[in-house]
Amino acid sequence: MVWPGLDHFGEVDVKGETGAMGSPNAVAAYASRLHAALGSSHHVASPLGAWLVLALAAPAATGAERSALEEALGSPAEEAAARASALLANPHPLVAAAAAVWARDRTPASDAWIDALGPAVERGPIPSPSEADAWARDHTHGLIDRFPLTLDPRTVLVLASALGTDVSWTVPFGTAPAAALGDTAWTVSTVLRAPDGHDVRIVADAEAGDVAVHTAQAEPVEGWSDGLRVVSVIGAPDVAPAAVLAAAHRAALSGVRAYSLFDLPLGDGHSWTLTEEQAPVRSESGRAEAYDAVLPAWTASSDHDLLADAGLGFDAAGTAVARLFGSALDVAARQVARAEYTRVGFRAAAVTAMAWMTSAPPPPRPGVLRTATVRFGRPYAVVAVARQPEGPWHGLPVFSAWVADATEAS
C-alpha cells in the first residue's frame, strides 16, 4: 500500500517564466505542441532538447521567421537564448546536458551569431560521422549511439543538443502478475507495483478531467535538495492523448490538488476501484486513505523528423540561419530519443540536430557526351604532394618520379 503523506501531490517550487534556470511553462507548452505533432503511437521525445536548439537559433531570425520562432518558444528570442545558455552552463546534477555548433565556410553574419552563443555551447569544425556518433554517446550516458543526421562534405553548419539521465529510484518498485491490472492492452506477464514511498493520487485536471497520477522519485545527489521525479498520468479512455500529456506536465511542474478518497464514489472509476472496509486507523478523524498502484515497465526508441510540422518552429529556424550564409541551403532536423522505465530506475536520452547543407548537384539530363581515352604509352612524370590544409606540410612535393620503365601488373 502507498500511503499519502501530504495534502498536495507533487508540488514543486517553480519560478515559471522568470526562473533563473529556464522557462518551465514555455517548455511545457512546447511539449504539448511537439507531442501533438508526433501523434498517439508509442514514442519518446525530449521537448527540452528540441526547445534548446530552437532557442539557440532564434537570435539569428528576423521578420516572419522570428515571430514564428518566438511563438513556438513561448518567449522573445533573446530571452529564450539566454535561458538556454543558463541551462547549459548550470546543468542539473542528474541530467547531462550539452549543445554544439559546428561550421565551415563561415560568413561575418554567421560568425556574429555563433560568437554570441553562450560559452557552454561547444564550437568547432564539422565532425566526421564517427566523431558525431561519439559526441552523441558521450553526452547521453551511451544511450544514443548514432547522431540523428548523416554529416557529409555538403554540410555547412550543424546545431545540436544532447540530454541524458540514468537514475535509480529512491524506493524501487515491487512486482506483480499482470492480472493485477485487470483488463489490459499489455501483453506481459509481470508488471510493477508501487511501494511505500511512491506518491499516488487521484486528481481533477482542468483539461483532462479526473486522472490518476503516480510519481517515482530518483535518488538525489549530495548537496541537491531535489532529484528527478517521473510522473505517470492516466486519463479516461475518451480523453485525447494530448490532453493527458498536458496534464502530466502540469502535475510535474506545478503540482495538483488531490481528491480525498472520501470525496469520490465507491466502485470503479475509469482507471481505479475504490473500496471501503473497517480497519484500525491512527487519525483523530477516524479516517485513513491508502493507495495501491500497478503499472507496466516500458522502453521506447524514437526517431522524429522535426520538419514534418511547421508549427514546431524548425522550418523558421532553418530559413533564418540559412540567410546568414547568403545562399540557398538545404535543411534537415531530427531528434532521436530513447527511454527505459524499470523496477529500479529510469534511463532516458535524446539528441536533437539541425544541419544546413549546400544543395545536391542536379541530376543528369539528356545531352551530348564526349570521352577522351588517354594512354600513357611512353615515359611520363609522377609527383606526390602532401595534403595538410592547416599544417606546414601542405603542398610539399614529397615524392616525384619520371616513369621510363614498367613492371607486370598483378
C-alpha positions in Angstrom: 0.0 0.0 0.0 1.2 3.5 -0.8 0.1 5.9 1.9 -0.3 9.6 1.2 1.8 11.9 3.4 0.9 15.4 2.1 -2.3 17.3 1.3 -0.9 18.2 -2.1 0.5 15.9 -4.7 3.9 16.6 -6.2 4.1 20.4 -5.5 7.3 22.0 -6.8 8.8 25.4 -6.4 8.6 26.5 -10.0 9.6 30.1 -10.9 7.9 29.9 -14.3 8.8 32.5 -16.8 11.2 34.3 -14.6 13.1 31.2 -13.3 16.8 31.6 -13.4 17.2 28.0 -14.7 14.8 28.4 -17.6 11.2 28.6 -18.5 9.3 25.5 -17.3 5.9 26.8 -18.6 7.3 27.7 -22.0 8.9 24.3 -22.4 5.7 22.5 -21.2 3.7 24.5 -23.8 6.3 23.4 -26.4 5.9 19.8 -25.2 2.2 19.9 -26.0 3.0 21.3 -29.4 5.6 18.6 -30.0 3.5 15.6 -28.9 0.5 16.8 -30.8 2.7 16.7 -33.9 4.1 13.2 -33.1 0.6 11.6 -32.6 -0.5 8.9 -30.3 1.7 6.0 -31.3 4.2 4.6 -28.8 7.1 7.1 -28.7 9.5 9.1 -26.5 10.8 12.6 -27.2 12.6 15.4 -25.5 10.7 18.7 -25.7 13.5 20.4 -23.9 16.1 19.1 -26.3 14.2 20.5 -29.3 13.4 23.7 -27.5 17.1 24.3 -26.7 18.1 24.0 -30.4 15.3 26.5 -31.4 16.3 28.9 -28.6 19.9 28.9 -29.7 18.9 29.5 -33.4 16.3 32.2 -32.5 18.6 35.3 -32.3 19.6 34.7 -36.0 16.0 35.2 -37.1 14.2 38.4 -38.2 10.8 39.2 -39.6 8.3 36.4 -40.1 10.8 33.7 -39.0 11.5 35.4 -35.7 7.7 35.7 -35.0 7.2 32.0 -35.7 10.1 31.0 -33.5 9.0 33.2 -30.6 5.5 31.7 -30.8 6.9 28.2 -30.7 9.4 29.1 -27.9 6.8 30.9 -25.8 9.1 33.9 -25.2 11.2 36.6 -27.0 14.1 35.2 -29.0 16.8 36.8 -26.9 15.2 35.7 -23.6 14.9 32.1 -24.9 18.6 32.1 -25.9 19.6 33.5 -22.6 17.6 30.8 -20.8 19.1 28.1 -23.0 22.6 29.3 -22.2 21.8 29.3 -18.4 20.5 25.7 -18.6 23.7 24.6 -20.4 26.0 26.5 -18.1 24.3 25.2 -14.9 23.1 21.6 -15.7 21.0 19.7 -13.3 23.2 17.1 -11.5 21.1 14.3 -12.7 20.7 15.4 -16.3 23.7 15.5 -18.6 23.2 18.5 -21.0 25.3 19.7 -23.9 25.0 21.7 -27.1 27.3 22.2 -30.0 27.6 24.3 -33.2 29.9 23.0 -35.9 30.6 25.0 -39.0 32.6 25.5 -42.2 32.6 28.3 -44.8 31.6 30.8 -42.2 30.5 34.3 -43.1 30.6 37.5 -41.0 26.9 37.2 -40.2 27.2 33.5 -39.1 30.3 34.4 -37.1 28.4 37.1 -35.2 25.6 34.7 -34.4 27.9 31.9 -33.3 30.1 34.2 -31.2 27.0 35.4 -29.3 26.1 31.9 -28.2 26.9 31.2 -24.6 30.3 29.8 -23.6 28.7 26.4 -22.7 27.9 25.8 -26.4 30.7 23.7 -27.9 32.2 25.1 -31.1 34.4 23.5 -33.8 34.6 22.3 -37.4 32.1 19.8 -38.9 32.9 16.4 -37.3 33.2 13.2 -39.3 30.2 10.8 -38.9 32.1 8.7 -36.4 33.0 11.8 -34.4 29.4 12.9 -34.3 28.3 9.5 -33.2 30.9 9.6 -30.4 29.6 13.0 -29.3 26.1 11.6 -29.0 27.3 8.7 -27.0 29.5 10.8 -24.7 26.7 13.2 -23.8 23.8 10.6 -23.3 25.4 8.1 -20.9 25.8 5.9 -24.0 22.1 5.5 -24.6 22.2 7.2 -28.1 25.0 5.7 -30.2 24.2 7.3 -33.5 23.9 11.0 -34.4 20.5 11.8 -35.8 21.8 13.2 -39.1 24.4 12.0 -41.6 27.1 14.6 -42.0 28.9 14.8 -45.4 31.0 17.2 -47.4 28.0 19.2 -48.3 27.3 20.1 -44.6 27.9 23.8 -43.9 26.6 24.0 -40.3 25.2 21.8 -37.5 23.4 22.8 -34.4 22.8 20.1 -31.8 21.7 19.4 -28.2 22.0 16.3 -26.1 20.3 15.4 -22.9 20.7 12.2 -20.8 19.7 10.8 -17.4 20.4 7.5 -15.7 18.9 7.4 -12.2 17.8 4.9 -9.6 14.5 5.2 -7.7 14.7 6.3 -4.1 12.5 3.3 -3.4 12.5 0.5 -6.1 9.2 -0.9 -7.4 8.0 -4.3 -6.4 6.4 -6.6 -9.0 3.0 -8.2 -9.5 1.4 -10.5 -12.0 -0.1 -8.7 -15.0 -3.6 -9.8 -13.8 -3.3 -7.1 -11.2 -4.0 -4.6 -14.0 -7.4 -6.2 -14.8 -8.4 -5.8 -18.4 -5.3 -4.5 -20.1 -3.8 -3.9 -23.5 -0.3 -5.0 -22.3 0.8 -8.5 -23.4 3.2 -9.1 -20.5 3.1 -11.5 -17.5 4.7 -9.2 -14.8 4.2 -5.6 -14.0 5.4 -3.1 -11.5 3.8 -2.5 -8.1 4.4 0.9 -6.4 5.9 0.5 -2.9 5.5 2.7 0.1 7.4 5.9 -0.7 5.9 6.5 -4.1 3.1 9.0 -4.4 -0.2 8.0 -5.9 -3.2 10.4 -6.2 -6.5 10.9 -8.0 -6.8 14.5 -9.1 -9.0 16.8 -11.1 -7.2 18.3 -14.1 -8.8 21.4 -15.8 -8.4 19.9 -19.2 -8.2 16.1 -18.9 -10.8 15.7 -16.1 -10.3 13.2 -13.3 -6.9 11.4 -13.7 -4.7 9.1 -11.6 -1.2 10.2 -11.0 1.9 8.2 -9.9 5.2 9.8 -9.1 8.5 8.0 -8.6 11.5 9.9 -7.2 15.1 9.4 -8.3 17.8 9.2 -5.7 19.1 12.8 -5.2 22.8 13.7 -5.2 24.6 15.2 -2.3 24.0 19.0 -1.9 20.9 19.0 -4.1 17.6 19.3 -2.3 15.6 17.5 -5.1 16.5 14.9 -7.6 14.4 13.9 -10.6 10.7 12.9 -10.4 9.0 10.9 -13.1 5.2 11.4 -13.2 2.8 9.0 -14.9 -0.8 10.1 -15.6 -3.7 8.1 -16.9 -7.0 9.7 -18.0 -10.3 8.3 -19.1 -10.3 6.3 -22.4 -12.1 9.1 -24.3 -9.6 11.8 -23.3 -7.2 12.7 -26.1 -3.6 11.7 -25.6 -2.5 15.4 -25.9 -4.7 16.4 -23.0 -3.3 13.6 -20.8 0.2 14.6 -21.7 -0.5 18.2 -20.9 -2.0 17.1 -17.5 1.2 15.1 -16.8 3.3 18.2 -17.5 1.1 20.3 -15.2 1.4 17.7 -12.4 5.1 17.5 -12.8 5.7 21.3 -12.9 3.3 23.0 -10.6 1.6 20.3 -8.5 -2.0 19.5 -8.3 -4.7 19.3 -5.6 -5.6 15.7 -4.9 -9.1 14.4 -4.1 -9.7 13.0 -0.7 -10.8 9.4 -1.3 -13.8 10.1 0.8 -15.0 12.7 -1.7 -15.1 10.1 -4.5 -17.8 7.4 -5.1 -17.1 3.8 -4.2 -16.7 1.4 -7.0 -15.0 1.6 -10.3 -13.6 4.7 -11.9 -12.0 4.8 -15.4 -8.7 3.5 -14.0 -9.3 2.6 -10.4 -11.5 0.8 -8.0 -12.4 2.4 -4.6 -13.4 0.1 -1.7 -14.1 0.7 1.9 -13.6 -1.5 5.0 -13.5 -1.4 8.7 -9.9 -1.2 10.0 -7.9 0.4 12.9 -6.6 3.9 12.0 -4.4 6.4 13.8 -6.0 9.6 12.7 -8.3 11.6 15.1 -10.9 11.8 12.4 -11.2 8.0 12.3 -10.5 8.1 8.6 -7.4 6.9 6.7 -6.6 6.6 3.0 -4.3 4.3 1.1 -3.3 3.6 -2.4 -2.1 0.6 -4.4 -0.8 1.2 -7.9 0.4 -1.1 -10.6 1.9 -0.1 -14.0 4.0 -1.6 -16.7 7.7 -1.3 -17.2 8.4 0.1 -20.6 11.0 1.1 -23.1 10.8 3.3 -26.2 13.1 4.3 -29.0 12.0 7.0 -31.5 13.3 9.0 -34.4 11.4 12.2 -35.2 11.5 14.4 -38.3 11.2 17.8 -36.8 10.5 19.5 -40.2 7.3 17.4 -40.7 5.2 20.0 -38.9 5.8 23.7 -39.4 4.3 24.5 -36.0 7.4 23.0 -34.3 9.5 26.0 -35.4 12.3 24.2 -37.2 11.2 25.4 -40.7 11.6 29.0 -39.5 14.9 28.3 -37.7 16.2 26.6 -40.9 15.3 29.6 -43.1 16.7 32.2 -40.6 20.1 30.6 -40.1 20.5 29.8 -43.9 20.2 33.6 -44.5 23.4 34.1 -42.5 25.3 32.3 -45.3 23.8 34.4 -48.1 22.9 31.4 -50.2 20.1 28.8 -50.5 20.8 25.8 -48.3 19.0 22.5 -47.7 17.9 21.9 -44.1 17.4 18.7 -42.1 16.2 18.4 -38.5 15.7 15.3 -36.5 15.6 14.0 -32.9 16.4 10.5 -31.7 15.3 9.6 -28.2 15.3 6.5 -26.0 13.9 5.7 -22.6 13.7 2.8 -20.2 11.3 2.7 -17.2 12.2 -0.3 -15.0 11.8 -1.6 -11.5 14.9 0.0 -10.3 15.2 3.3 -12.2 14.8 5.4 -15.2 17.2 6.0 -18.2 16.4 8.4 -21.0 18.4 10.4 -23.6 17.8 12.4 -26.7 19.9 14.1 -29.3 18.4 16.9 -31.4 20.2 18.1 -34.5 19.7 20.6 -37.3 22.1 20.7 -40.3 22.4 23.1 -43.2 23.8 21.8 -46.5 24.7 23.0 -49.9 22.2 21.7 -52.4 22.9 18.4 -54.1 24.1 18.7 -57.7 21.2 18.5 -60.2 20.5 15.1 -61.7 21.9 14.3 -65.2 19.8 15.4 -68.2 19.9 14.3 -71.8 22.8 15.8 -73.8 26.0 15.1 -75.7 28.9 13.3 -74.1 32.5 13.3 -75.4 35.1 10.9 -74.0 38.8 11.1 -74.2 40.9 8.0 -73.7 44.4 8.9 -72.5 47.2 6.3 -72.9 50.5 6.6 -71.0 52.4 4.7 -73.7 55.8 6.4 -73.2 57.8 7.9 -70.3 55.9 10.3 -68.1 56.3 12.2 -64.8 54.7 11.5 -61.3 54.6 13.8 -58.3 53.3 13.0 -54.8 52.2 16.2 -52.9 51.3 16.3 -49.2 47.9 17.5 -48.1 47.7 19.2 -44.7 45.5 22.3 -45.1 46.2 23.6 -41.5 49.9 22.5 -41.3 53.4 23.0 -42.6 53.4 20.1 -45.0 50.6 21.4 -47.2 51.6 21.4 -50.9 55.0 19.9 -50.5 56.1 17.6 -53.3 57.2 14.7 -51.0 57.9 12.3 -53.8 58.4 12.6 -57.6 59.4 10.3 -60.5 59.9 10.0 -64.1 58.5 6.7 -65.3 60.5 5.3 -68.2 60.1 1.6 -67.4 57.1 -0.6 -66.4 56.6 -3.8 -64.5 54.0 -6.5 -64.8 50.6 -5.6 -63.3 49.3 -8.2 -61.0 
